[in-house]
Amino acid sequence: MGLGSACALVCLIPITQQWFEKKSLHFMISINTNSNIVGYIIGILFAESISNYFGNWCYSLSFYA
């Protein structure tokens, strides 16, 4: 998240409008905007096991990065 994600989300709609037809446009935009939320859910679900595997929160954050 941060600056890279902000730039990607701003460019998302014009690029999607160029590549997809109107009937599938809303579906593709919803997939792209919800991908961040899905990533958060996966990260939260596996946070404990990743932390236990690496044994240190610093190494766990490096893995996520």
N, CA, C and O atoms as a Tripos MOL2 file, in Angstrom:
@<TRIPOS>MOLECULE
protein
  260   259    65     0     0
PROTEIN
NO_CHARGES

@<TRIPOS>ATOM
      1 N           0.8390   -1.1860    0.0000 N.3       1 MET1
      2 CA          0.0000    0.0000    0.0000 C.3       1 MET1
      3 C           0.8750    1.2370    0.0000 C.2       1 MET1
      4 O           2.0920    1.1560    0.1700 O.2       1 MET1
      5 N           0.2640    2.3420   -0.1860 N.am      2 GLY2
      6 CA          1.0090    3.5880   -0.1780 C.3       2 GLY2
      7 C           0.9550    4.2570   -1.5410 C.2       2 GLY2
      8 O          -0.0590    4.2070   -2.2380 O.2       2 GLY2
      9 N           2.0420    4.8710   -1.9000 N.am      3 LEU3
     10 CA          2.1030    5.6530   -3.1350 C.3       3 LEU3
     11 C           1.8830    4.7930   -4.3740 C.2       3 LEU3
     12 O           1.1680    5.2010   -5.2890 O.2       3 LEU3
     13 N           2.4850    3.6160   -4.4150 N.am      4 GLY4
     14 CA          2.3240    2.7430   -5.5830 C.3       4 GLY4
     15 C           0.8930    2.3210   -5.7950 C.2       4 GLY4
     16 O           0.3990    2.3160   -6.9230 O.2       4 GLY4
     17 N           0.2280    1.9700   -4.7200 N.am      5 SER5
     18 CA         -1.1690    1.5570   -4.8230 C.3       5 SER5
     19 C          -2.0530    2.7360   -5.2120 C.2       5 SER5
     20 O          -2.9940    2.5740   -5.9900 O.2       5 SER5
     21 N          -1.7640    3.9090   -4.6840 N.am      6 ALA6
     22 CA         -2.5540    5.0980   -5.0270 C.3       6 ALA6
     23 C          -2.4320    5.4110   -6.5150 C.2       6 ALA6
     24 O          -3.4270    5.7430   -7.1590 O.2       6 ALA6
     25 N          -1.2410    5.3110   -7.0610 N.am      7 CYS7
     26 CA         -1.0530    5.5620   -8.4960 C.3       7 CYS7
     27 C          -1.7630    4.5120   -9.3390 C.2       7 CYS7
     28 O          -2.3630    4.8310  -10.3650 O.2       7 CYS7
     29 N          -1.6920    3.2590   -8.8990 N.am      8 ALA8
     30 CA         -2.3360    2.1790   -9.6560 C.3       8 ALA8
     31 C          -3.8500    2.3530   -9.6570 C.2       8 ALA8
     32 O          -4.4900    2.1430  -10.6880 O.2       8 ALA8
     33 N          -4.4310    2.7280   -8.5300 N.am      9 LEU9
     34 CA         -5.8800    2.8760   -8.4620 C.3       9 LEU9
     35 C          -6.3690    4.0650   -9.2830 C.2       9 LEU9
     36 O          -7.4680    4.0200   -9.8340 O.2       9 LEU9
     37 N          -5.5740    5.1230   -9.3730 N.am     10 VAL10
     38 CA         -5.9610    6.2820  -10.1720 C.3      10 VAL10
     39 C          -5.9500    5.9330  -11.6580 C.2      10 VAL10
     40 O          -6.8100    6.3890  -12.4120 O.2      10 VAL10
     41 N          -4.9830    5.1290  -12.0770 N.am     11 CYS11
     42 CA         -4.8740    4.7450  -13.4890 C.3      11 CYS11
     43 C          -5.8070    3.6020  -13.8590 C.2      11 CYS11
     44 O          -5.9560    3.2890  -15.0410 O.2      11 CYS11
     45 N          -6.4290    2.9820  -12.8870 N.am     12 LEU12
     46 CA         -7.2150    1.7800  -13.1070 C.3      12 LEU12
     47 C          -8.3850    1.9840  -14.0710 C.2      12 LEU12
     48 O          -8.5390    1.2090  -15.0140 O.2      12 LEU12
     49 N          -9.1880    2.9790  -13.8620 N.am     13 ILE13
     50 CA        -10.4110    3.1430  -14.6500 C.3      13 ILE13
     51 C         -10.1060    3.4870  -16.1150 C.2      13 ILE13
     52 O         -10.6890    2.8610  -16.9990 O.2      13 ILE13
     53 N          -9.2240    4.4470  -16.4160 N.am     14 PRO14
     54 CA         -8.9610    4.7200  -17.8400 C.3      14 PRO14
     55 C          -8.3620    3.5220  -18.5850 C.2      14 PRO14
     56 O          -8.7060    3.2740  -19.7410 O.2      14 PRO14
     57 N          -7.4800    2.7900  -17.9320 N.am     15 ILE15
     58 CA         -6.8860    1.6200  -18.5860 C.3      15 ILE15
     59 C          -7.9330    0.5380  -18.7970 C.2      15 ILE15
     60 O          -7.9740   -0.0910  -19.8550 O.2      15 ILE15
     61 N          -8.7760    0.3180  -17.8020 N.am     16 THR16
     62 CA         -9.8200   -0.6870  -17.9190 C.3      16 THR16
     63 C         -10.8130   -0.3040  -19.0060 C.2      16 THR16
     64 O         -11.3040   -1.1780  -19.7200 O.2      16 THR16
     65 N         -11.1180    0.9710  -19.1480 N.am     17 GLN17
     66 CA        -12.0440    1.4160  -20.1880 C.3      17 GLN17
     67 C         -11.4820    1.1680  -21.5820 C.2      17 GLN17
     68 O         -12.2400    0.9160  -22.5190 O.2      17 GLN17
     69 N         -10.1620    1.2360  -21.7300 N.am     18 GLN18
     70 CA         -9.5500    1.0000  -23.0310 C.3      18 GLN18
     71 C          -9.5300   -0.4800  -23.4030 C.2      18 GLN18
     72 O          -9.6370   -0.8210  -24.5810 O.2      18 GLN18
     73 N          -9.3960   -1.3510  -22.4250 N.am     19 TRP19
     74 CA         -9.1740   -2.7670  -22.7120 C.3      19 TRP19
     75 C         -10.4310   -3.6200  -22.6950 C.2      19 TRP19
     76 O         -10.4300   -4.6980  -23.2880 O.2      19 TRP19
     77 N         -11.4930   -3.1910  -22.0470 N.am     20 PHE20
     78 CA        -12.6720   -4.0330  -21.8870 C.3      20 PHE20
     79 C         -13.9210   -3.3500  -22.4280 C.2      20 PHE20
     80 O         -14.0270   -2.1240  -22.4480 O.2      20 PHE20
     81 N         -14.8650   -4.1850  -22.8660 N.am     21 GLU21
     82 CA        -16.1370   -3.6770  -23.3690 C.3      21 GLU21
     83 C         -17.0040   -3.2040  -22.2040 C.2      21 GLU21
     84 O         -16.7520   -3.5370  -21.0460 O.2      21 GLU21
     85 N         -18.0310   -2.4200  -22.5370 N.am     22 LYS22
     86 CA        -18.8800   -1.8530  -21.4850 C.3      22 LYS22
     87 C         -19.5710   -2.9050  -20.6370 C.2      22 LYS22
     88 O         -19.7390   -2.7030  -19.4340 O.2      22 LYS22
     89 N         -19.9810   -4.0300  -21.2290 N.am     23 LYS23
     90 CA        -20.7180   -5.0250  -20.4510 C.3      23 LYS23
     91 C         -19.8440   -5.7310  -19.4170 C.2      23 LYS23
     92 O         -20.3660   -6.2240  -18.4170 O.2      23 LYS23
     93 N         -18.5400   -5.7930  -19.6290 N.am     24 SER24
     94 CA        -17.6560   -6.4250  -18.6390 C.3      24 SER24
     95 C         -16.8260   -5.4110  -17.8600 C.2      24 SER24
     96 O         -16.0370   -5.7930  -16.9960 O.2      24 SER24
     97 N         -16.9900   -4.1440  -18.1500 N.am     25 LEU25
     98 CA        -16.1830   -3.0900  -17.5240 C.3      25 LEU25
     99 C         -16.3790   -3.0220  -16.0140 C.2      25 LEU25
    100 O         -15.3940   -2.9710  -15.2770 O.2      25 LEU25
    101 N         -17.6020   -3.0190  -15.5400 N.am     26 HIS26
    102 CA        -17.8660   -2.9100  -14.1070 C.3      26 HIS26
    103 C         -17.3340   -4.1260  -13.3510 C.2      26 HIS26
    104 O         -16.8290   -4.0020  -12.2350 O.2      26 HIS26
    105 N         -17.4520   -5.2910  -13.9650 N.am     27 PHE27
    106 CA        -16.9370   -6.5130  -13.3440 C.3      27 PHE27
    107 C         -15.4140   -6.4460  -13.1900 C.2      27 PHE27
    108 O         -14.8870   -6.8040  -12.1370 O.2      27 PHE27
    109 N         -14.7160   -5.9990  -14.2110 N.am     28 MET28
    110 CA        -13.2520   -5.9150  -14.1510 C.3      28 MET28
    111 C         -12.7890   -4.8580  -13.1490 C.2      28 MET28
    112 O         -11.8030   -5.0700  -12.4440 O.2      28 MET28
    113 N         -13.4740   -3.7460  -13.0780 N.am     29 ILE29
    114 CA        -13.1230   -2.7140  -12.1010 C.3      29 ILE29
    115 C         -13.3220   -3.2430  -10.6880 C.2      29 ILE29
    116 O         -12.4950   -2.9860   -9.8130 O.2      29 ILE29
    117 N         -14.4000   -3.9750  -10.4500 N.am     30 SER30
    118 CA        -14.6360   -4.5170   -9.1100 C.3      30 SER30
    119 C         -13.5810   -5.5580   -8.7360 C.2      30 SER30
    120 O         -13.1630   -5.6150   -7.5800 O.2      30 SER30
    121 N         -13.1500   -6.3680   -9.6750 N.am     31 ILE31
    122 CA        -12.0770   -7.3330   -9.3890 C.3      31 ILE31
    123 C         -10.7900   -6.6040   -9.0190 C.2      31 ILE31
    124 O         -10.1200   -6.9700   -8.0540 O.2      31 ILE31
    125 N         -10.4480   -5.5770   -9.7820 N.am     32 ASN32
    126 CA         -9.2020   -4.8530   -9.5180 C.3      32 ASN32
    127 C          -9.2310   -4.1100   -8.1860 C.2      32 ASN32
    128 O          -8.2240   -4.0810   -7.4780 O.2      32 ASN32
    129 N         -10.3510   -3.5190   -7.8390 N.am     33 THR33
    130 CA        -10.3980   -2.7690   -6.5820 C.3      33 THR33
    131 C         -10.5060   -3.6860   -5.3710 C.2      33 THR33
    132 O         -10.0550   -3.3190   -4.2850 O.2      33 THR33
    133 N         -11.0870   -4.8580   -5.5290 N.am     34 ASN34
    134 CA        -11.2220   -5.7840   -4.4110 C.3      34 ASN34
    135 C          -9.9960   -6.6560   -4.1920 C.2      34 ASN34
    136 O          -9.9110   -7.3530   -3.1810 O.2      34 ASN34
    137 N          -9.0510   -6.6340   -5.1120 N.am     35 SER35
    138 CA         -7.8600   -7.4690   -4.9530 C.3      35 SER35
    139 C          -7.0500   -7.0700   -3.7200 C.2      35 SER35
    140 O          -6.4530   -7.9330   -3.0770 O.2      35 SER35
    141 N          -7.0170   -5.7910   -3.3810 N.am     36 ASN36
    142 CA         -6.3170   -5.3630   -2.1620 C.3      36 ASN36
    143 C          -6.9680   -5.9530   -0.9240 C.2      36 ASN36
    144 O          -6.2760   -6.3920   -0.0050 O.2      36 ASN36
    145 N          -8.2950   -5.9670   -0.8950 N.am     37 ILE37
    146 CA         -9.0110   -6.5010    0.2590 C.3      37 ILE37
    147 C          -8.7680   -7.9990    0.3910 C.2      37 ILE37
    148 O          -8.5820   -8.4980    1.5010 O.2      37 ILE37
    149 N          -8.7670   -8.7150   -0.7170 N.am     38 VAL38
    150 CA         -8.4860  -10.1550   -0.6890 C.3      38 VAL38
    151 C          -7.0760  -10.4120   -0.1780 C.2      38 VAL38
    152 O          -6.8520  -11.3500    0.5870 O.2      38 VAL38
    153 N          -6.1300   -9.5880   -0.5960 N.am     39 GLY39
    154 CA         -4.7560   -9.7080   -0.0980 C.3      39 GLY39
    155 C          -4.6660   -9.4990    1.4060 C.2      39 GLY39
    156 O          -3.9300  -10.2050    2.0940 O.2      39 GLY39
    157 N          -5.4130   -8.5310    1.9120 N.am     40 TYR40
    158 CA         -5.4470   -8.3100    3.3620 C.3      40 TYR40
    159 C          -6.0040   -9.5180    4.0930 C.2      40 TYR40
    160 O          -5.4670   -9.9390    5.1180 O.2      40 TYR40
    161 N          -7.0880  -10.0720    3.5580 N.am     41 ILE41
    162 CA         -7.7070  -11.2270    4.2120 C.3      41 ILE41
    163 C          -6.7490  -12.4110    4.2420 C.2      41 ILE41
    164 O          -6.6220  -13.0770    5.2700 O.2      41 ILE41
    165 N          -6.0850  -12.6780    3.1410 N.am     42 ILE42
    166 CA         -5.1160  -13.7850    3.0970 C.3      42 ILE42
    167 C          -3.9740  -13.5320    4.0630 C.2      42 ILE42
    168 O          -3.5460  -14.4380    4.7780 O.2      42 ILE42
    169 N          -3.4830  -12.3100    4.0850 N.am     43 GLY43
    170 CA         -2.3950  -11.9700    5.0010 C.3      43 GLY43
    171 C          -2.7770  -12.1330    6.4580 C.2      43 GLY43
    172 O          -1.9800  -12.6180    7.2610 O.2      43 GLY43
    173 N          -3.9870  -11.7340    6.8060 N.am     44 ILE44
    174 CA         -4.4430  -11.8520    8.1930 C.3      44 ILE44
    175 C          -4.6710  -13.3110    8.5700 C.2      44 ILE44
    176 O          -4.3380  -13.7250    9.6810 O.2      44 ILE44
    177 N          -5.2360  -14.0930    7.6530 N.am     45 LEU45
    178 CA         -5.5050  -15.4950    7.9570 C.3      45 LEU45
    179 C          -4.2290  -16.2940    8.2230 C.2      45 LEU45
    180 O          -4.2190  -17.1920    9.0650 O.2      45 LEU45
    181 N          -3.1730  -15.9700    7.5150 N.am     46 PHE46
    182 CA         -1.9270  -16.7220    7.6470 C.3      46 PHE46
    183 C          -0.8720  -16.0130    8.4950 C.2      46 PHE46
    184 O           0.2640  -16.4790    8.5760 O.2      46 PHE46
    185 N          -1.2290  -14.8940    9.1270 N.am     47 ALA47
    186 CA         -0.2540  -14.1090    9.8920 C.3      47 ALA47
    187 C           0.3560  -14.9000   11.0360 C.2      47 ALA47
    188 O           1.5690  -14.8490   11.2410 O.2      47 ALA47
    189 N          -0.4500  -15.6190   11.7720 N.am     48 GLU48
    190 CA          0.0620  -16.3610   12.9180 C.3      48 GLU48
    191 C           1.0030  -17.4810   12.4930 C.2      48 GLU48
    192 O           2.0610  -17.6640   13.0950 O.2      48 GLU48
    193 N           0.6300  -18.2250   11.4690 N.am     49 SER49
    194 CA          1.4920  -19.3200   11.0330 C.3      49 SER49
    195 C           2.7830  -18.8030   10.4120 C.2      49 SER49
    196 O           3.8350  -19.4200   10.5790 O.2      49 SER49
    197 N           2.7210  -17.6990    9.7080 N.am     50 ILE50
    198 CA          3.9450  -17.1040    9.1440 C.3      50 ILE50
    199 C           4.8370  -16.5940   10.2580 C.2      50 ILE50
    200 O           6.0530  -16.7850   10.2160 O.2      50 ILE50
    201 N           4.2520  -15.9510   11.2490 N.am     51 SER51
    202 CA          5.0280  -15.4590   12.3870 C.3      51 SER51
    203 C           5.6780  -16.6070   13.1500 C.2      51 SER51
    204 O           6.8340  -16.5040   13.5610 O.2      51 SER51
    205 N           4.9470  -17.6940   13.3410 N.am     52 ASN52
    206 CA          5.5130  -18.8550   14.0310 C.3      52 ASN52
    207 C           6.6170  -19.5060   13.2110 C.2      52 ASN52
    208 O           7.6070  -19.9780   13.7690 O.2      52 ASN52
    209 N           6.4580  -19.5350   11.9120 N.am     53 TYR53
    210 CA          7.4690  -20.1520   11.0480 C.3      53 TYR53
    211 C           8.7880  -19.3870   11.0990 C.2      53 TYR53
    212 O           9.8540  -19.9870   11.2380 O.2      53 TYR53
    213 N           8.7120  -18.0630   10.9870 N.am     54 PHE54
    214 CA          9.9280  -17.2520   10.9860 C.3      54 PHE54
    215 C          10.4360  -16.9580   12.3910 C.2      54 PHE54
    216 O          11.6260  -16.7000   12.5750 O.2      54 PHE54
    217 N           9.5580  -16.9910   13.3780 N.am     55 GLY55
    218 CA          9.9610  -16.8110   14.7580 C.3      55 GLY55
    219 C          10.2750  -15.3810   15.1710 C.2      55 GLY55
    220 O          10.6940  -15.1470   16.3050 O.2      55 GLY55
    221 N          10.0830  -14.4280   14.2790 N.am     56 ASN56
    222 CA         10.4280  -13.0450   14.5770 C.3      56 ASN56
    223 C           9.5250  -12.1550   13.7190 C.2      56 ASN56
    224 O           9.3330  -12.4280   12.5350 O.2      56 ASN56
    225 N           8.9810  -11.1160   14.2960 N.am     57 TRP57
    226 CA          8.0820  -10.2470   13.5440 C.3      57 TRP57
    227 C           8.8210   -9.5110   12.4350 C.2      57 TRP57
    228 O           8.2220   -9.1940   11.4070 O.2      57 TRP57
    229 N          10.1300   -9.2270   12.6230 N.am     58 CYS58
    230 CA         10.9040   -8.5400   11.5730 C.3      58 CYS58
    231 C          11.0020   -9.4080   10.3230 C.2      58 CYS58
    232 O          10.8100   -8.9200    9.2090 O.2      58 CYS58
    233 N          11.2950  -10.6770   10.5020 N.am     59 TYR59
    234 CA         11.3970  -11.5960    9.3690 C.3      59 TYR59
    235 C          10.0330  -11.8200    8.7130 C.2      59 TYR59
    236 O           9.9430  -11.9900    7.4980 O.2      59 TYR59
    237 N           8.9850  -11.8180    9.5190 N.am     60 SER60
    238 CA          7.6410  -11.9730    8.9730 C.3      60 SER60
    239 C           7.2800  -10.7980    8.0760 C.2      60 SER60
    240 O           6.7220  -10.9950    6.9970 O.2      60 SER60
    241 N           7.5880   -9.5860    8.5040 N.am     61 LEU61
    242 CA          7.3090   -8.4130    7.6790 C.3      61 LEU61
    243 C           8.1470   -8.4110    6.4240 C.2      61 LEU61
    244 O           7.6790   -7.9780    5.3710 O.2      61 LEU61
    245 N           9.3770   -8.8860    6.5090 N.am     62 SER62
    246 CA         10.2220   -8.9910    5.3190 C.3      62 SER62
    247 C           9.6350   -9.9780    4.3250 C.2      62 SER62
    248 O           9.7000   -9.7580    3.1160 O.2      62 SER62
    249 N           9.0590  -11.0700    4.8300 N.am     63 PHE63
    250 CA          8.4050  -12.0300    3.9690 C.3      63 PHE63
    251 C           7.2190  -11.4050    3.2380 C.2      63 PHE63
    252 O           7.0470  -11.6080    2.0360 O.2      63 PHE63
    253 N           6.4090  -10.6500    3.9650 N.am     64 TYR64
    254 CA          5.2600   -9.9810    3.3430 C.3      64 TYR64
    255 C           5.7070   -8.9780    2.2880 C.2      64 TYR64
    256 O           5.0580   -8.8280    1.2530 O.2      64 TYR64
    257 N           6.7950   -8.3040    2.5450 N.am     65 ALA65
    258 CA          7.2980   -7.3070    1.5850 C.3      65 ALA65
    259 C           7.7320   -7.9650    0.3150 C.2      65 ALA65
    260 O           8.1840   -7.2870   -0.6080 O.2      65 ALA65
@<TRIPOS>BOND
     1     1     2 1
     2     2     3 1
     3     3     4 2
     4     3     5 am
     5     5     6 1
     6     6     7 1
     7     7     8 2
     8     7     9 am
     9     9    10 1
    10    10    11 1
    11    11    12 2
    12    11    13 am
    13    13    14 1
    14    14    15 1
    15    15    16 2
    16    15    17 am
    17    17    18 1
    18    18    19 1
    19    19    20 2
    20    19    21 am
    21    21    22 1
    22    22    23 1
    23    23    24 2
    24    23    25 am
    25    25    26 1
    26    26    27 1
    27    27    28 2
    28    27    29 am
    29    29    30 1
    30    30    31 1
    31    31    32 2
    32    31    33 am
    33    33    34 1
    34    34    35 1
    35    35    36 2
    36    35    37 am
    37    37    38 1
    38    38    39 1
    39    39    40 2
    40    39    41 am
    41    41    42 1
    42    42    43 1
    43    43    44 2
    44    43    45 am
    45    45    46 1
    46    46    47 1
    47    47    48 2
    48    47    49 am
    49    49    50 1
    50    50    51 1
    51    51    52 2
    52    51    53 am
    53    53    54 1
    54    54    55 1
    55    55    56 2
    56    55    57 am
    57    57    58 1
    58    58    59 1
    59    59    60 2
    60    59    61 am
    61    61    62 1
    62    62    63 1
    63    63    64 2
    64    63    65 am
    65    65    66 1
    66    66    67 1
    67    67    68 2
    68    67    69 am
    69    69    70 1
    70    70    71 1
    71    71    72 2
    72    71    73 am
    73    73    74 1
    74    74    75 1
    75    75    76 2
    76    75    77 am
    77    77    78 1
    78    78    79 1
    79    79    80 2
    80    79    81 am
    81    81    82 1
    82    82    83 1
    83    83    84 2
    84    83    85 am
    85    85    86 1
    86    86    87 1
    87    87    88 2
    88    87    89 am
    89    89    90 1
    90    90    91 1
    91    91    92 2
    92    91    93 am
    93    93    94 1
    94    94    95 1
    95    95    96 2
    96    95    97 am
    97    97    98 1
    98    98    99 1
    99    99   100 2
   100    99   101 am
   101   101   102 1
   102   102   103 1
   103   103   104 2
   104   103   105 am
   105   105   106 1
   106   106   107 1
   107   107   108 2
   108   107   109 am
   109   109   110 1
   110   110   111 1
   111   111   112 2
   112   111   113 am
   113   113   114 1
   114   114   115 1
   115   115   116 2
   116   115   117 am
   117   117   118 1
   118   118   119 1
   119   119   120 2
   120   119   121 am
   121   121   122 1
   122   122   123 1
   123   123   124 2
   124   123   125 am
   125   125   126 1
   126   126   127 1
   127   127   128 2
   128   127   129 am
   129   129   130 1
   130   130   131 1
   131   131   132 2
   132   131   133 am
   133   133   134 1
   134   134   135 1
   135   135   136 2
   136   135   137 am
   137   137   138 1
   138   138   139 1
   139   139   140 2
   140   139   141 am
   141   141   142 1
   142   142   143 1
   143   143   144 2
   144   143   145 am
   145   145   146 1
   146   146   147 1
   147   147   148 2
   148   147   149 am
   149   149   150 1
   150   150   151 1
   151   151   152 2
   152   151   153 am
   153   153   154 1
   154   154   155 1
   155   155   156 2
   156   155   157 am
   157   157   158 1
   158   158   159 1
   159   159   160 2
   160   159   161 am
   161   161   162 1
   162   162   163 1
   163   163   164 2
   164   163   165 am
   165   165   166 1
   166   166   167 1
   167   167   168 2
   168   167   169 am
   169   169   170 1
   170   170   171 1
   171   171   172 2
   172   171   173 am
   173   173   174 1
   174   174   175 1
   175   175   176 2
   176   175   177 am
   177   177   178 1
   178   178   179 1
   179   179   180 2
   180   179   181 am
   181   181   182 1
   182   182   183 1
   183   183   184 2
   184   183   185 am
   185   185   186 1
   186   186   187 1
   187   187   188 2
   188   187   189 am
   189   189   190 1
   190   190   191 1
   191   191   192 2
   192   191   193 am
   193   193   194 1
   194   194   195 1
   195   195   196 2
   196   195   197 am
   197   197   198 1
   198   198   199 1
   199   199   200 2
   200   199   201 am
   201   201   202 1
   202   202   203 1
   203   203   204 2
   204   203   205 am
   205   205   206 1
   206   206   207 1
   207   207   208 2
   208   207   209 am
   209   209   210 1
   210   210   211 1
   211   211   212 2
   212   211   213 am
   213   213   214 1
   214   214   215 1
   215   215   216 2
   216   215   217 am
   217   217   218 1
   218   218   219 1
   219   219   220 2
   220   219   221 am
   221   221   222 1
   222   222   223 1
   223   223   224 2
   224   223   225 am
   225   225   226 1
   226   226   227 1
   227   227   228 2
   228   227   229 am
   229   229   230 1
   230   230   231 1
   231   231   232 2
   232   231   233 am
   233   233   234 1
   234   234   235 1
   235   235   236 2
   236   235   237 am
   237   237   238 1
   238   238   239 1
   239   239   240 2
   240   239   241 am
   241   241   242 1
   242   242   243 1
   243   243   244 2
   244   243   245 am
   245   245   246 1
   246   246   247 1
   247   247   248 2
   248   247   249 am
   249   249   250 1
   250   250   251 1
   251   251   252 2
   252   251   253 am
   253   253   254 1
   254   254   255 1
   255   255   256 2
   256   255   257 am
   257   257   258 1
   258   258   259 1
   259   259   260 2
@<TRIPOS>SUBSTRUCTURE
     1 MET1         2 RESIDUE 1 A MET
     2 GLY2         6 RESIDUE 1 A GLY
     3 LEU3        10 RESIDUE 1 A LEU
     4 GLY4        14 RESIDUE 1 A GLY
     5 SER5        18 RESIDUE 1 A SER
     6 ALA6        22 RESIDUE 1 A ALA
     7 CYS7        26 RESIDUE 1 A CYS
     8 ALA8        30 RESIDUE 1 A ALA
     9 LEU9        34 RESIDUE 1 A LEU
    10 VAL10       38 RESIDUE 1 A VAL
    11 CYS11       42 RESIDUE 1 A CYS
    12 LEU12       46 RESIDUE 1 A LEU
    13 ILE13       50 RESIDUE 1 A ILE
    14 PRO14       54 RESIDUE 1 A PRO
    15 ILE15       58 RESIDUE 1 A ILE
    16 THR16       62 RESIDUE 1 A THR
    17 GLN17       66 RESIDUE 1 A GLN
    18 GLN18       70 RESIDUE 1 A GLN
    19 TRP19       74 RESIDUE 1 A TRP
    20 PHE20       78 RESIDUE 1 A PHE
    21 GLU21       82 RESIDUE 1 A GLU
    22 LYS22       86 RESIDUE 1 A LYS
    23 LYS23       90 RESIDUE 1 A LYS
    24 SER24       94 RESIDUE 1 A SER
    25 LEU25       98 RESIDUE 1 A LEU
    26 HIS26      102 RESIDUE 1 A HIS
    27 PHE27      106 RESIDUE 1 A PHE
    28 MET28      110 RESIDUE 1 A MET
    29 ILE29      114 RESIDUE 1 A ILE
    30 SER30      118 RESIDUE 1 A SER
    31 ILE31      122 RESIDUE 1 A ILE
    32 ASN32      126 RESIDUE 1 A ASN
    33 THR33      130 RESIDUE 1 A THR
    34 ASN34      134 RESIDUE 1 A ASN
    35 SER35      138 RESIDUE 1 A SER
    36 ASN36      142 RESIDUE 1 A ASN
    37 ILE37      146 RESIDUE 1 A ILE
    38 VAL38      150 RESIDUE 1 A VAL
    39 GLY39      154 RESIDUE 1 A GLY
    40 TYR40      158 RESIDUE 1 A TYR
    41 ILE41      162 RESIDUE 1 A ILE
    42 ILE42      166 RESIDUE 1 A ILE
    43 GLY43      170 RESIDUE 1 A GLY
    44 ILE44      174 RESIDUE 1 A ILE
    45 LEU45      178 RESIDUE 1 A LEU
    46 PHE46      182 RESIDUE 1 A PHE
    47 ALA47      186 RESIDUE 1 A ALA
    48 GLU48      190 RESIDUE 1 A GLU
    49 SER49      194 RESIDUE 1 A SER
    50 ILE50      198 RESIDUE 1 A ILE
    51 SER51      202 RESIDUE 1 A SER
    52 ASN52      206 RESIDUE 1 A ASN
    53 TYR53      210 RESIDUE 1 A TYR
    54 PHE54      214 RESIDUE 1 A PHE
    55 GLY55      218 RESIDUE 1 A GLY
    56 ASN56      222 RESIDUE 1 A ASN
    57 TRP57      226 RESIDUE 1 A TRP
    58 CYS58      230 RESIDUE 1 A CYS
    59 TYR59      234 RESIDUE 1 A TYR
    60 SER60      238 RESIDUE 1 A SER
    61 LEU61      242 RESIDUE 1 A LEU
    62 SER62      246 RESIDUE 1 A SER
    63 PHE63      250 RESIDUE 1 A PHE
    64 TYR64      254 RESIDUE 1 A TYR
    65 ALA65      258 RESIDUE 1 A ALA
